[in-house]
Amino acid sequence: AFGNMCRGGRMFAPTKTWRRWHRKVNINQKRYAVASALAASALPSLVLARGHRIEGVTEVPLVVDDSAGTLLKTSAAVALLKKVGAYADVEKAKASRNIRRGKGKMRNRRYVGRKGPLVVFGDESGIAKAFRNLPGVETASVDSLNLLQLAPGGHLGRFIVWTKSAFEKLDAVFGTCSEVSAQKKGYKLPRPLMTNSDLTRLVNSDEIQSIVKEPKTRTVQHLPLKKNPLKNLGALLKLNPYAKTARRNELLAEDKRRQARAEKLDKIRKGEKGSTATHRSKELKEVGKEFYKQMTTDSHYVGEDYDVFGAWLGADKETED
């Protein structure tokens, strides 16, 4: 079977190997993203907003002694995390393990779970083996930080546990705003545009408020709305003062016509003499009778073809009478 509708057949429009799988991103943009993710991991508000359980952690960023880098057993790693108050985040990741929805469960990605802490070390002395069996916990070297680990799903604020040597090595890896990096040729950290990011405090400071102009209290004057003279009587009278008199005369004339019509109808209903409608109707009846009589007298058609027509006119009946 080969058709896409057949069992065992190929898929429709199979994926081509020459698809453009990757996209080129500038090195400076990659470094900027990694530096921003590292800066966001130092803000407790962003770390909490991402869903990490850091209520029991004493400070963020969390830095532990270099002796943690020599751990070899998972039990020792669990004891370390419990001691610093970071194990609650591991339990959260462990409890979130569920079966994936859809076809992915058949394609070697059966389970999904939340991310736990990220352990960053300076020198790998077995620490990766100690933490690798904990659900949601990942390890990374400070020399090769991965943006997908620092900001999973594009969300900043990953909870990071640093070793002392790794934290001290950050300046050598990324440099500072004034010193060039020792590993990345000619690279400096992006200069912050604001030395104090608390914008509300800056705006409300005495130095700025003393030179700010007082708020304007006058109300905004809007243009008056145009009114339709055909619908608004006041606007019509401004354009044509006589319109009021003309309207009054029109109403009075209409009232007179209504009264005259009512009186005329009363006379007709009562059958009083002088009512033109009754007299006229009698005259019309007489004229109608004379016309019908004359028509039947002048229209005596003879023959088979005119029998039905003569019956319809009533000529036979008139003749018999």
Secondary structure, DSSP 8 states (H G I E B T S, - for coil): --STTSTT---SS---TTS-------HHHHHHHHHHHHHHTT-HHHHHHTT---TT-SSSSEEE-GGGGG---HHHHHHHHHHHT-HHHHHHHHHT-EE-SGGGGGTT--EE-----EEEESS-SSHHHHHTTSTT-EEEETTS--HHHHSGGG-----EEEEHHHHHTHHHHH--SSS--SSSTT------S-S---HHHHHTSHHHHTTS----------------TTT-HHHHHHH-TTHHHHHHHHHHHHHHHHHHHHHHHHHHHHT-TT-HHHHHHHHHHHHHHHHHHHHHHH----SGGGHHHHHHHTHHHHHH-
